[in-house]
Amino acid sequence: METKQGVWLLPYDPTPSQEDIQVTRRLTESGKMIGIELLDHLIIGDRKFVSLKEKGYL
């Protein structure tokens, strides 16, 4: 059985910024080159969260 490795990003901010989206895209591409999948980038703040995966940025 193959073990899958991945990364979760969890910054604290109520809404995703353009910088968050750019970092997500860059990390996704970088991870592909070295075999690490970016599982999600969750933006957490103000008692709510946003999944950049659900928003289509991964």
CNS distance restraints for C-alpha pairs under 8 A (distance, minus, plus):
assign (resid   4 and name CA) (resid  36 and name CA) 7.95 0.50 0.50
assign (resid   5 and name CA) (resid  35 and name CA) 7.93 0.50 0.50
assign (resid   5 and name CA) (resid  36 and name CA) 5.64 0.50 0.50
assign (resid   5 and name CA) (resid  37 and name CA) 6.53 0.50 0.50
assign (resid   6 and name CA) (resid  36 and name CA) 5.32 0.50 0.50
assign (resid   6 and name CA) (resid  37 and name CA) 4.64 0.50 0.50
assign (resid   6 and name CA) (resid  38 and name CA) 5.46 0.50 0.50
assign (resid   6 and name CA) (resid  39 and name CA) 5.80 0.50 0.50
assign (resid   7 and name CA) (resid  36 and name CA) 7.36 0.50 0.50
assign (resid   7 and name CA) (resid  37 and name CA) 6.52 0.50 0.50
assign (resid   7 and name CA) (resid  38 and name CA) 4.91 0.50 0.50
assign (resid   7 and name CA) (resid  39 and name CA) 5.64 0.50 0.50
assign (resid   7 and name CA) (resid  40 and name CA) 7.35 0.50 0.50
assign (resid   8 and name CA) (resid  38 and name CA) 6.39 0.50 0.50
assign (resid   8 and name CA) (resid  39 and name CA) 5.64 0.50 0.50
assign (resid   8 and name CA) (resid  40 and name CA) 5.35 0.50 0.50
assign (resid   8 and name CA) (resid  41 and name CA) 5.90 0.50 0.50
assign (resid   8 and name CA) (resid  42 and name CA) 7.61 0.50 0.50
assign (resid   9 and name CA) (resid  40 and name CA) 6.54 0.50 0.50
assign (resid   9 and name CA) (resid  41 and name CA) 4.58 0.50 0.50
assign (resid   9 and name CA) (resid  42 and name CA) 6.08 0.50 0.50
assign (resid  10 and name CA) (resid  41 and name CA) 6.13 0.50 0.50
assign (resid  10 and name CA) (resid  42 and name CA) 5.05 0.50 0.50
assign (resid  10 and name CA) (resid  43 and name CA) 5.97 0.50 0.50
assign (resid  10 and name CA) (resid  44 and name CA) 6.76 0.50 0.50
assign (resid  11 and name CA) (resid  42 and name CA) 6.92 0.50 0.50
assign (resid  11 and name CA) (resid  43 and name CA) 5.53 0.50 0.50
assign (resid  11 and name CA) (resid  44 and name CA) 6.29 0.50 0.50
assign (resid  12 and name CA) (resid  43 and name CA) 6.02 0.50 0.50
assign (resid  12 and name CA) (resid  44 and name CA) 4.82 0.50 0.50
assign (resid  12 and name CA) (resid  45 and name CA) 5.41 0.50 0.50
assign (resid  13 and name CA) (resid  43 and name CA) 5.79 0.50 0.50
assign (resid  13 and name CA) (resid  44 and name CA) 5.43 0.50 0.50
assign (resid  13 and name CA) (resid  45 and name CA) 4.76 0.50 0.50
assign (resid  13 and name CA) (resid  46 and name CA) 7.63 0.50 0.50
assign (resid  14 and name CA) (resid  43 and name CA) 6.35 0.50 0.50
assign (resid  14 and name CA) (resid  44 and name CA) 5.64 0.50 0.50
assign (resid  14 and name CA) (resid  45 and name CA) 4.07 0.50 0.50
assign (resid  14 and name CA) (resid  46 and name CA) 5.56 0.50 0.50
assign (resid  14 and name CA) (resid  48 and name CA) 6.96 0.50 0.50
assign (resid  14 and name CA) (resid  49 and name CA) 6.81 0.50 0.50
assign (resid  14 and name CA) (resid  50 and name CA) 7.83 0.50 0.50
assign (resid  15 and name CA) (resid  43 and name CA) 6.40 0.50 0.50
assign (resid  15 and name CA) (resid  44 and name CA) 7.77 0.50 0.50
assign (resid  15 and name CA) (resid  45 and name CA) 7.63 0.50 0.50
assign (resid  15 and name CA) (resid  49 and name CA) 7.96 0.50 0.50
assign (resid  15 and name CA) (resid  50 and name CA) 7.03 0.50 0.50
assign (resid  16 and name CA) (resid  20 and name CA) 5.77 0.50 0.50
assign (resid  16 and name CA) (resid  21 and name CA) 6.92 0.50 0.50
assign (resid  16 and name CA) (resid  43 and name CA) 6.16 0.50 0.50
assign (resid  16 and name CA) (resid  50 and name CA) 7.47 0.50 0.50
assign (resid  16 and name CA) (resid  52 and name CA) 7.92 0.50 0.50
assign (resid  17 and name CA) (resid  21 and name CA) 6.47 0.50 0.50
assign (resid  18 and name CA) (resid  22 and name CA) 6.15 0.50 0.50
assign (resid  19 and name CA) (resid  23 and name CA) 6.03 0.50 0.50
assign (resid  20 and name CA) (resid  24 and name CA) 6.08 0.50 0.50
assign (resid  21 and name CA) (resid  25 and name CA) 6.29 0.50 0.50
assign (resid  21 and name CA) (resid  52 and name CA) 7.68 0.50 0.50
assign (resid  21 and name CA) (resid  57 and name CA) 6.85 0.50 0.50
assign (resid  22 and name CA) (resid  26 and name CA) 6.16 0.50 0.50
assign (resid  23 and name CA) (resid  27 and name CA) 5.97 0.50 0.50
assign (resid  24 and name CA) (resid  28 and name CA) 6.03 0.50 0.50
assign (resid  24 and name CA) (resid  41 and name CA) 6.81 0.50 0.50
assign (resid  24 and name CA) (resid  57 and name CA) 7.22 0.50 0.50
assign (resid  24 and name CA) (resid  58 and name CA) 7.20 0.50 0.50
assign (resid  25 and name CA) (resid  29 and name CA) 6.31 0.50 0.50
assign (resid  25 and name CA) (resid  57 and name CA) 6.92 0.50 0.50
assign (resid  25 and name CA) (resid  58 and name CA) 6.83 0.50 0.50
assign (resid  26 and name CA) (resid  30 and name CA) 6.06 0.50 0.50
assign (resid  27 and name CA) (resid  31 and name CA) 5.78 0.50 0.50
assign (resid  27 and name CA) (resid  38 and name CA) 7.14 0.50 0.50
assign (resid  28 and name CA) (resid  32 and name CA) 6.31 0.50 0.50
assign (resid  28 and name CA) (resid  37 and name CA) 6.88 0.50 0.50
assign (resid  28 and name CA) (resid  38 and name CA) 5.60 0.50 0.50
assign (resid  28 and name CA) (resid  58 and name CA) 6.89 0.50 0.50
assign (resid  29 and name CA) (resid  33 and name CA) 6.67 0.50 0.50
assign (resid  30 and name CA) (resid  34 and name CA) 6.85 0.50 0.50
assign (resid  31 and name CA) (resid  35 and name CA) 5.82 0.50 0.50
assign (resid  31 and name CA) (resid  36 and name CA) 4.60 0.50 0.50
assign (resid  31 and name CA) (resid  37 and name CA) 5.74 0.50 0.50
assign (resid  31 and name CA) (resid  38 and name CA) 6.73 0.50 0.50
assign (resid  32 and name CA) (resid  36 and name CA) 5.90 0.50 0.50
assign (resid  32 and name CA) (resid  37 and name CA) 6.39 0.50 0.50
assign (resid  38 and name CA) (resid  58 and name CA) 7.77 0.50 0.50
assign (resid  39 and name CA) (resid  53 and name CA) 7.83 0.50 0.50
assign (resid  40 and name CA) (resid  51 and name CA) 6.72 0.50 0.50
assign (resid  40 and name CA) (resid  52 and name CA) 6.49 0.50 0.50
assign (resid  40 and name CA) (resid  53 and name CA) 5.42 0.50 0.50
assign (resid  40 and name CA) (resid  58 and name CA) 7.28 0.50 0.50
assign (resid  41 and name CA) (resid  51 and name CA) 6.02 0.50 0.50
assign (resid  41 and name CA) (resid  52 and name CA) 5.40 0.50 0.50
assign (resid  41 and name CA) (resid  53 and name CA) 6.72 0.50 0.50
assign (resid  42 and name CA) (resid  49 and name CA) 6.47 0.50 0.50
assign (resid  42 and name CA) (resid  50 and name CA) 5.62 0.50 0.50
assign (resid  42 and name CA) (resid  51 and name CA) 4.64 0.50 0.50
assign (resid  42 and name CA) (resid  52 and name CA) 6.21 0.50 0.50
assign (resid  43 and name CA) (resid  49 and name CA) 5.39 0.50 0.50
assign (resid  43 and name CA) (resid  50 and name CA) 5.10 0.50 0.50
assign (resid  43 and name CA) (resid  51 and name CA) 6.52 0.50 0.50
assign (resid  43 and name CA) (resid  52 and name CA) 7.67 0.50 0.50
assign (resid  44 and name CA) (resid  48 and name CA) 6.05 0.50 0.50
assign (resid  44 and name CA) (resid  49 and name CA) 4.39 0.50 0.50
assign (resid  44 and name CA) (resid  50 and name CA) 6.66 0.50 0.50
assign (resid  45 and name CA) (resid  49 and name CA) 6.25 0.50 0.50
assign (resid  50 and name CA) (resid  54 and name CA) 7.97 0.50 0.50
assign (resid  51 and name CA) (resid  55 and name CA) 6.38 0.50 0.50
assign (resid  52 and name CA) (resid  56 and name CA) 6.28 0.50 0.50
assign (resid  52 and name CA) (resid  57 and name CA) 5.40 0.50 0.50
assign (resid  52 and name CA) (resid  58 and name CA) 6.74 0.50 0.50
assign (resid  53 and name CA) (resid  57 and name CA) 5.59 0.50 0.50
assign (resid  53 and name CA) (resid  58 and name CA) 5.02 0.50 0.50
